[in-house]
């Protein structure tokens, strides 16, 4: 393993980290922590296996630990039911700029769904690779991806308005997938 192989992975790690945490500084810190952890635990990587998947696994585990740690610091009495704030989670009808605020909508997805969506769409990983990185079954990857896409679509388009003939706030028809 040479330094060049790791350096090749940094742009992908940065993309994923920025989309995952939503902040450039925090993303850079996550990438740095990932690389430090990978160097410290280099003996755990098996030569001949996918270095990219291993580094993404390290990053995902670090991020999950950070989320859990931050959750412990928050008062246990503060709980928000997503149904109670559903109106606040929908992209406002303010034209193309606000309805296409993808980053804001991505950050409103549950972390587990956001991670799967980003790994599949942004990093172009297979379902099997994502399952390995996140230590979940392939079926769970597909389920989370489906829910993430559906929720992201809702956030980007807003709820369908029955009075408007099932049209999104932008006036475009809301498409429904039929099996």
N, C-alpha and C positions, 0 to 999 in steps of 0.2 A: 504494500500500500504506500503510495507516495502522496505528497502534499497536494499535487495537482488534482488528484481524484476528489479530494475533499473540497478544494476551492471551486471545482465545477458544480458542486451541489449548493453553494451559498446563494446564488440567485433564486433558486426554487425554494430554499428554506426561508429566505427573506419575503418572497411573495406570499407564501403560506402564513408566515408569522404576522405579516401586516394585515392580511385579510382576517386572520383569526382574532387578533387583539384590537384591531381598529386604530392603532396609534403607532406612528413610525418609530418613536423613541422606545416604546415598550417592545415593539417588534424586534428592533435591533438588539435590545437587551435579551430577549428570548433566544434569538439566533446565537448571540455570544454565549449565553448559558448552555445552549444545546451543544455548541462546539467544545466548550470546556468540559461538559459532562462526557461527551463522546471521547475526547482525548484521555480523560481520567479513567474511562471504562473501556478502553480500546480492546482489551483482552476478550471482551464479550462479543465482539464482532467476529464472525466466522468468514475467513477468506473464501472467496468464490460466491458469497451470497450478495444480495442487492444492497450496496452501501446506501443508496438513496432511501430505500425503505427503512433501513436501520436508523438513519439520521432522523427521518420523519417520526419514527417510533419514539426516539429519544425526545424529540421536540414535543410530541403530543403528551408524553408522560410528564414532562416538566410543566407544560401548560395546565394539565389536569391537576397537578399538585399545587400550582399557584392558585387556581380557581378554588380548590378545596380549602387552602390556607386562608384565602381572602374571605371565604364564606364563614370560617370559624371566627374571624374577627368581627363580623357583622352580628349585631344582636339577634339572638334566636327568636325574639318576639316579632321581628319584622318579616311578614310574609305577604306576598302579592299574588293574587289569583289572576292569571292571564285573562280570564273571562271578564274580570272587573275593569280591566284597562284596555279591552279590545279596541275601543275607539281611538285610543292614543297610539296604538301600534300600527295603524294604517297610514300609509303615506298620504299627506294632505293633498287636496286638489289645488295645486298651485302652478300648473303648467309643466312643461317638459322637464325643467331643471329639478323641481322637487319630486316629481313622480319617478324620475330616474335616479334617485339618490340610492344607488345600490349598496354602497357601504353602510349607510344608516340602516337600511332594511336587513342586510346581512347580520349586523350586530344585534338585531332583535330576534334572530333565530336562536333556539336553544343551542347551547354549545355543542352537544353531541351531533345535532343535525348539521350545524354550520361546518364542523370539522369534516364530516363525510362529503358534503356538497363541495367544499373547497378542494379536497383531495381528488375527487373525481373530475370536477370541471376545470379547476384552475391548474392543477398539477397533472391532469390527464392520466391518473393512476387507474388500474383495473380494480374491479370490485374485490378481487382476491387480494391484491396488494393493500387496499384500504383495510380490509378485514384483518390482515396480518399486522398492519401498523397500529390499529386501534384495539387489537385483541378481541374482536367480536366476530360472530358468524357472518358469512356472506349474505344470508337472508336479512340479517339486521342492517347491514350496509344498504341493501336495496330498499328496505322499509324506511330507514332514516332519510335516504336520498329522496324517495318519493314524497315523504312528509315535508322535507326541507323545500323541495321545488314547489310544492303546493302552497306552503305558507309564504314563501318568497313571492310567488305570483300574487297572492292575496295582498301582501304588503305593498307591492309595487303598483297594483291596479286598483286597490281598494275593493270594498265589497260590491257585489253586483246589486244594482238598483232595479227592483222589479218594475217600478213605474217607468223606467227608461228602456224597457225591452231588453234587460240583461246586458247593459252596457257599462263598461268601466267609466270612471269619472272623466277620462280623456275623450270619451265618446266612442272608443273602439269596442267592438263586440267582445264579450268575455267568452272565450272558447272553452268548452268542456270536453274532456277526454271520455269517450265512450268505448267500452270493451265489447 
